[in-house]
Amino acid sequence: MAAPSNHVFISYSTANSAWVDALARNLTAAGKGIFIDHAALIPGQRQSTQLEGGITTASAAILVVSPESYQSGWVANEWDALLERTVHDPGFPVIPVVYGTVEGEHPFLRGQVWVDFRPPHAYRTAFARLLAGLERRPPGLDPDYDGPLITPAATAAAPSAVRASVAEVVRRLDGARIVLLLARDGVAMGRVAAFLKEELAPRMPPGQVRHLALPVISRHTQTKPLFEHLARAAGVERPVRDVGSLQVEAMALLEHHPGPWLWLVTGFENSADAVQHELAVAIRALVDAAPNLQVVLCGGRKLHEQARANGNHSAFFGAIDVMWPDPTTADLRAELPAEIGADDGTLAQALAAAGGHLALAREAMDAWQAQDGGDSANLTSSLSRRRTLMNIVLAVRHGNADRLRRLMALDLLGPHYDGFQPDPVLRALYWHRLATPDRGQLVWASRAIRAGVAEIMDYLDRSP
């Protein structure tokens, strides 16, 4: 079925769902039709086909730019499709809206007029500017909107559990030159890097804690602007054209300012293979040559694979692994809108059912709230209908359907290794939080996860 015409397509990272849902409701109240995935996608039909239809028939599009969208493959794919649409339809408006702690010039914003939603007190003004863009008219000197608005909460400060995790990570950084700060699915590493920078900046010379956020590289991203973006993020003021000139200018900067420097690198694992290799070699060379530079690469499974699969041939051989702690009920509460007033017991049940996956637990809580609270058993009975679990199963199942079916019948999935897990399917299950360690073995993360995966597998097996 084709998507309804004359709607606004919203592209965003699911980590920003609560903020984006409020924006979508405000646009609807202002008379705009919207296409947002969880509300518009029809169960049982292909997701990619429906998203493509949503873009093709849209009258305008909104790209939500945040630290999480820097590193979202889905957002990069949708950005590609939106740019293709503008090639064939130059009048098609694609409006970036900035939310969260976005630093520097985001590659998605290059050459675009964008709307800044970062100051919470200016939400109404920003919304009026957004409406003007959607209606293809200038916003005027004093844009305002006099209709009712849901004002979403400001970007959450780090809850106490996160601050404790940050303090532990900072302790582990002492004396290390290259650190891999790793987290399993459901943790927004861009946000973690921002919390780390906030904690570490007062202890370092001014301006010498830098966050280098690598965006997902789409087909339309050229490497020269990418390295220019990284150079600015690193504090390099001289122009660069490639990774070689970035390395030279960064070395000159480190020599000119001999105090300690710390680079927090996010998005490395999602960049193109050639960029990963070039940047890894440059980082290793800089760390070896500059004793005042420490580098923390923040990521998950892909980063761990890239750093460990080649053993001592890896540019990051000898790096220290630091695992980000599993989420707590405080982390989950910080992700939820204020109107979900669940007690800690309900939050703990949702988190346990979701295997500690914050996005999946948040979706379970959204469904629970939609039923006016209801029986807490609903938290564990509907995971198969959550888009996050469906997307994970689709990713793991690709090329491994028979192996995944066999694992469904097992209680003990296989041995767990503290270092690199050689089995790619077990490795994926662990990092996606579908499996968890238990006395040296990997087991299903929860009964609800196992049942949800089984339901999804049965559904996919029946689908044409």
N, C-alpha and C positions, 0 to 999 in steps of 0.2 A: 504494500500500500504506500502510495506517495505521501510525503509529509505535507501538511497544509501549507498553502502559499501565504506570502505576505507575513512571515514570521521573522523573528530575530534569532539567529543561531548563536548560542553561547558556548564558547570553547574555554575550558578551565581544567585545573587539576583537582582531582577528587579530594585532595587534602584541604581544599578551600570550600568544601561543599556547603558548610553552614552559612558562610558569607555570601556565596553565590546564590543559594536558595532565597535569601532575603532580597537580593538584587532582582531575582526573577519574579518574586511576588510583587515587588514595587513596580516593575515594568508592566506586569499584568494589570495592576490597579490603575496604571496610567494609560491603559488601553492598548498596550502592545502585545501582540501574539509572540510567544517565545517557543524556541526549540531547545530544551535542555534534556540531556540523555536519559536520566532516570524517570522523567515524566513523559517523554515522547516515544521512547523505543518500545516497540510492540513485542511482547514475549513470543518466542517461537520463530521469529524472523531474524535474518542475518543482521548482526550489529553493524558491520562495515557498510552494507548496502543502505541501511536506514540512515546512518550518519551522512553518507554521500548524498542521499536524497534530501536530507535536511539542509545541507549546504547549497545544493543545486537550486532549491526552491525558495531559499531565504531572500528577504528583501534587504537585509543588512546582517552584520555579524559583530559580535563582541568577543574580544580576546582578553581574558583575565590574566594579567601579567603579575606574577608573584614569584617568590623564591622557589616555590614548588613547580611552577610551570616552566622554569628554566630547565628542569631535568625530567620533564614528562614526555615520554615518547608519543603518547596519544595526542598531546597538545601540538607537538612538532608535526605529526601527520596531518592534523586538522589545519594547522597553519599552512602547510604545503597546499592542501586542497583549497583553502581560502585564497591563497595567492594565485593559484591556477584560475579560480573564478574571476579574479580581478583582471587577469590577462585578457580574458574573453569578454569581460563586462567592466570596463574601466570606471564606470559610475557606481559600482557596487561598493558600499562603505564597509570597511573593516575598522572598528574602533577599539584600540587597546585601552583597557582601564587598568590602572596600577593599584595594587593592593599589597600590603605587607611591607617587609623591610627589603625593598629592592634598592640595591646600591649601584651607582654608575649607570651607564647607558646599556639597557637591555637590547640585544640584537633584534628582538621582535619590534622594538620601537624605532628602529633606524628609519628616518625619513617620514615617520608617521606623526600626526597630531593626536595626542593621547589625553586621557582624562585621569586626573590624579585623585584617587579615593583614599590616600593614606592619612590625611588629617581627619580624624573622626568628627571633629566639630564642623567640618566643611562638607559633610556628606550630602546635604540638601543642595548645595551649590554644584557639587560634582555631578549629582544626579540630573540637575537641570542642564548642565553642559552635555551630558550623555544623551538626553532626550533631543537636544538641538542637533547633535550629530546624526542621530537616527532619522530625524526629520529633515536632514540636509539643509539646515539653516544656521546662520551665525548665532552664537549664544548671547551676544550683547555684552555690555560693560558690567552689568550686575545680574548675572543669571540667577533665577530663583524658581522654585517649584512650590506651589501652594497646596498641593494635594497631600493626603495622608501618606506617611512613609514608615516602614519598619526600619529602624536604625540598628544595624548589626553591631555587635560588640566590637570594640577595638581589638587589634591583634593582641592575643593573650600574652601576658608576661609569663615567664617560666614559673610553673608551679613548684612547690617545695621539693617534690620528688625529682623534678628535672634539675633543680639547682644542686641537689645532692649528687646527682649523676655527673653534672658538669664538674663539681669539685673533685670527684673521684677520677675523672678523665684527666683533669689538670694535674693531679698528683702523679698519674702514670706518665705524663709527658716529660717529667723531669729527666733531663739528660739524653732523651731520645732525639735522633736527628730526623728520621722519617717515621711517621706513625700512620697506620691504617686504622682509622676510627670506623668501625663496622657496625651496622645495625641490620637486623632482619626486617622483612616487609612491615610497612605500617608506620615507620618513623620518618618524618620529614627531615632529611639531613640538612637542607638549607636552613631550616629553623634551628637545628642543633648548632650549626656553625655560627649563627647569629648570637645564640646564647653563650657559646664559647668565647666569641670575640668580646662580648660585653663583660665577661668575667676576666679575661686576660688583658684587655687594653689598658686598664689602670696600672698594671704591673710592668708595662713595657714603655719604651720611649714613644712619644706622640707619633701617631701615624704609622707605626711599624708592626701592627697586627693587621694583616690584609686578608680579605675574603675574595678569593679568585673563584667565581662561579662560572663554570663552563656550561653554556646552554647546549641543549640537544641540537645537533647540526642537521638541518633539513636539506633537501635537495637544492634549496635556494640560498643556502648560507655559503658565502665565500670565506676562505680561510684567512685572508688578509684582515678583514674587519674583526674576525674572531681573535687574532693575535693582538690587534690594536686594543680590543676590549680587555684582554687579559693584562696587557701592559699597563693600561690605566688603572686596573684593579690592583696591580702590584705596586703602584706608585711611580712607575716609569713615565717621565714626561716627554722624552724624545720619541720621535716617530719610529715605529717598527713595521716590518713588512712580512716577516715570517718568524718561525720559531728560533732560527739562528740569531737574528737581530734582537729578538726578545731576550735571549740568553745573554748576549753581549751587554745590552743596556741594563738588564737586571743585575748583572755582576758589577757593573760600574756603580750602580746605586748602592749595592751592599758594601762596596769598598769605601764609598764616599760617606756613608753613615754607618760607622762600625758597631753601633749598639746592636743588641739582639733583635732579630726579625722573626716573625712567625707568619707563614702562609697557611691559611685554611682553604683547602681546595675542595669544591663540591662539583658534581656533575662529570668528573673525569670518566667514570665508567660508561656513560652514555654518549660520549663523543665518538667521532669516526675513528676507525682502527688506526689510520695513518696519523691522525692527530694525537691519539693516545700514545703511540710509540714515540713520536717526536718529542712530545711534552714530557714523557717519563724519562727519556734520556737526558733532556735538558734539566729536569729537576734533580736527577742523580748527579749530573755534572756540577750544578750550582751548589748542592749540599756538600759535595766532596771538596769543592774549591773555596767555599765561604763558610768558615766555622761559626759565623754569627747567624746562619739561617737554619730554621727548623720548619719542617713541612708536615702538616697533618692533612691527609687525604680522607675525606668523609664519603662513605658509600656503603654498598651492601655486597650481594653475591657476586655481581660482575667484577667489582673492584677486587674482591678476594680471589676470584678465579684468575684475573689478569696478573695479579701480583704473585700468585703461588703456583699456578699450573706449570710454569717453566723452571721452577726450582731456582738454582743459583744463577741461571741465565736471565732472570728477571731484573729489570732496572731497579726494582724495589726489594731485591734480595737483602735480607738483614733488617728490614723494617719491622717494627713492633706492632703486633695486632692488639687493639683494645676494643672489646665488645661493648656497645652501648647497652645499658641494662634494659630488661624487658619492661614494657609499659605497666603502669599502676592504675588504680582507680582514679587517682588524682589526675593523671595524664588524660584518661578518658573523659572525665568531667570537664577538663579544660577544652576538649574538642566539641562539646555538646552545646547547643543553644540553651539559654537560661530557662526556657519554658519546659525543658525536660527535667523535671524535678525528682529524679530517681534517687533512692537511698544508696549507700555504699554497697549494701548486699546485692542489690539488683545490678549495679555496675560491675561488681566482681563476677557475678554470674555471666553477664554478657561478655566480659573480657575472657573468662575461662572458656566459654563455648566457642569464642572466635580464635582460640589458640594464641591470645595476646596480640592479635592483629587489630590495630586501632581502627582502621577504616572499616573493617568487617564488623567490629563491635559497635561502631557508630551507626552503621546501617541497621544492625539489629535493634539498637535503641530507638532509631527513627521509626521502625516498624512497630515497636512496642508502644511508642508514644501515639502513633496513628490509631491504635486500638484503645486509646484512653487508658494506657497502663495495662490493664487486663492481667491475665495469668502470666507469671514470669516464665512459665514453660514455653510460651511463645518465642522467647529469646533463642531457644535452642532448636525449635522445630522448623524454622523457616530459613536457615542459612543457605539452602540451595536456591532460594529465590533472590539472593543478594548478588548484585552485579559484580562485586569484588571477587567473591568466590568463583563465580562463573568465569571471569577473566583469568583467574589463576589456573583453574582446571584446563581451560582452553590452551594456555601457554604450556603447561606441563604435559598435557595429552598429545600435543603436536609431535608426531613421530614416535610416541611412546605409549600408545593406547593399550596395546596388549600387556606391556609391563605394568602399567598402572592398574589394569583390571586384576592382575595376579596379586599385586600388593594390597588391593582392597580386601582380600581374603585373609591377610596376615595380621596378627597382633604385633609381632616383632618384625619390623621392616628391614633391619640390617644393622650392622655395627655403626656406631657414631664415632667419628674421629675429631679430636680437638683441633687438629691441623686441617689439612686439605682433604675433603671427602672425594675419593676417586670415582664413585658411582654418580653419574650426572643426574639421574632421576631422583635418587635420595638427596643429593645436594640441593636440587630445586625444591623438593618437598620441605626440607629443613629451612632454607632461606625464605620461602614463602609462608612459613609458619603453619604448614599443614602437618608437619611432623616435629617432634620434640625429643630431646635426649632423656633417657631413663635408664640409669645403671649400665651405661656403656652401649645401649641399644637405642635406635630410633623407633618411636612408637607414634601412632596417630595423636595429634595434638589434643583432640577431644572426641567424644562420641558424636557430638553434633557435626564436627568437621568431617568425620568419616562418613556419617550418614548423608551429609550434604554432597560430598564428592560422589558417592554412589548414585544418588538421585540424578546429579548432573550427567554422569557417565551414561546412565540408562537413557536419559533424554537425548543425549548426543548420538548414542548408538541407534536410536529409533529415527533420528532426523535424516532426511534425504541428503 
